[in-house]
Amino acid sequence: MGVAALTCANEARAKLRVRGDLLARLGRTAQARAEFERAASLTRNERERELLLRRAAEQP
């Protein structure tokens, strides 16, 4: 995977994570959970994936 593709994937994952945070603050928990799960599916970093999946699971 090239540098440009990695940068694009990192940006997409960051946007999904931020969107998940904002949706959670708005009380839109089902949508927040989906965004955290999508972000988790885009990372190769196991610790980051665990964090994002934990955030998803925390949504009521």
ABEGO torsion letter per residue (X at the ends): XBAAAAAAAAAAAAAAAAAAAAAAAAGBAAAAAAAAAAAAAABABAAAAAAAAAAAAABX
